Amino acid sequence: MSMGIILLAAGSSSRLGQSKQLLQVEGEPLLVRSVKIALASGASKTIIVLGSNESVHREAIRNYPVEIVANQEWQKGMGSSLKAGLRHLINSNPEIQAVLVMVCDQPKLEVSHLQKLILEFGRSGKSIVASFYKDSPGVPAIFSNAHFEELLRLDDEHGAKKIILQHQNNIGLVNFPEGSIDLDTPEDYHNFINSH
């Protein structure tokens, strides 16, 4: 099974007031931590979509074997970055069979969770396998190539969750209660650091 990973890391973290991608989690920038997790999952290709602060973020991950896509239209929304990453993946690997979409602001994400998603995707025969938290399916999530056209038609402001919700009667789910922890505000980060 050839599976690519698209790590979305293009946002500007406006509510945080600083680059979320460079927040220190477990002694390293969140973006670096996310890249290492993606690479350790065993996927055949890892694509990082950058946007805001692109050059600083590019420098942070320059030593990792990933392909970087700079989305010049990142301000249009997450869908815009997802489509940029997916187009790059399909163009460089036309035979790719699935894509795992992840974001870089889930500080409790571990390699083991991505591996559970990949196992469930192979075992269940479902064309979408999503993480489950906050009573709802979301990312990280795997989509078979049967959904690539739908993903490429997403509105710029909508993320992968929109496609997941359109198919939720026929998807695989893997529990990920920590997926609800994100770092959108200084308070979020302060609480997260102090809880560790």
KATA-V122770 format. One record per backbone hydrogen bond with DSSP energy under -0.5 kcal/mol. CO is the residue of the C=O (numbers start at 1). NH is the residue of the N-H. E is the energy in kcal/mol with one decimal. If there is no record, write none. Layout:
BEGIN
((CO;NH;E) (CO;NH;E))
END
This chain:
BEGIN
((1;3;-0.7) (2;97;-2.2) (2;98;-1.3) (3;44;-2.3) (3;45;-0.9) (4;100;-3.0) (5;7;-0.6) (5;47;-3.2) (6;8;-0.7) (6;102;-2.6) (7;9;-0.6) (7;49;-2.7) (8;104;-1.4) (9;51;-0.6) (10;52;-2.7) (13;16;-0.9) (13;17;-1.6) (13;18;-0.6) (15;186;-0.5) (18;20;-0.5) (19;22;-0.8) (20;23;-1.5) (21;31;-3.1) (23;25;-0.5) (23;30;-2.1) (25;28;-1.2) (28;25;-3.0) (29;33;-2.6) (30;34;-2.6) (31;35;-2.3) (32;36;-2.5) (33;37;-2.0) (34;38;-2.4) (35;39;-2.6) (36;40;-2.0) (37;41;-0.7) (38;41;-1.0) (38;43;-0.6) (39;42;-0.9) (45;5;-2.8) (45;47;-0.5) (46;67;-2.6) (47;7;-3.1) (47;49;-0.5) (48;50;-0.7) (48;69;-3.0) (49;9;-2.3) (50;71;-3.1) (51;54;-1.2) (52;51;-0.7) (53;57;-2.3) (54;58;-2.9) (55;59;-2.0) (56;60;-1.5) (57;61;-1.1) (58;61;-0.6) (59;62;-1.0) (61;64;-1.8) (64;66;-2.5) (66;68;-0.5) (67;48;-2.8) (68;70;-0.5) (69;50;-2.6) (69;71;-0.7) (70;72;-0.9) (71;74;-1.4) (73;76;-2.3) (74;77;-1.7) (77;81;-1.3) (78;82;-2.7) (79;83;-2.6) (80;84;-1.8) (81;85;-2.3) (82;86;-2.6) (83;87;-2.7) (84;88;-1.7) (85;89;-2.3) (86;90;-2.7) (87;91;-2.5) (88;92;-2.2) (89;93;-1.9) (93;96;-2.3) (97;145;-2.4) (98;4;-2.3) (99;101;-0.6) (99;143;-2.8) (100;6;-2.7) (100;102;-0.5) (101;140;-0.7) (101;141;-1.8) (102;8;-2.9) (105;107;-0.6) (105;183;-0.5) (106;109;-2.1) (110;113;-0.9) (110;114;-1.3) (111;115;-2.4) (112;116;-1.9) (113;117;-2.2) (114;118;-2.4) (115;119;-2.5) (116;120;-2.6) (117;121;-2.4) (118;122;-2.0) (119;123;-2.5) (120;124;-3.0) (121;125;-1.0) (127;144;-2.8) (128;172;-2.8) (129;142;-3.2) (130;174;-2.1) (131;138;-2.8) (132;176;-2.6) (133;136;-1.5) (136;133;-2.3) (138;131;-2.1) (140;131;-1.0) (141;101;-3.2) (142;129;-2.1) (143;99;-2.5) (144;147;-2.3) (145;148;-1.1) (147;151;-2.5) (148;152;-2.4) (149;153;-0.9) (150;153;-0.8) (151;154;-1.3) (155;158;-1.2) (156;79;-1.6) (156;80;-1.7) (159;162;-1.4) (160;163;-0.8) (160;164;-1.9) (161;165;-2.7) (162;166;-1.2) (163;167;-0.7) (164;167;-1.3) (165;168;-0.8) (167;170;-2.8) (168;171;-0.6) (172;130;-2.8) (174;132;-2.1) (176;179;-2.8) (177;180;-1.3) (178;181;-1.8) (180;182;-0.8) (182;184;-0.5) (185;189;-1.9) (186;190;-2.6) (187;191;-3.0) (188;192;-2.4) (189;193;-2.8) (190;194;-2.2) (191;195;-1.0) (192;195;-0.6) (193;196;-1.3))
END
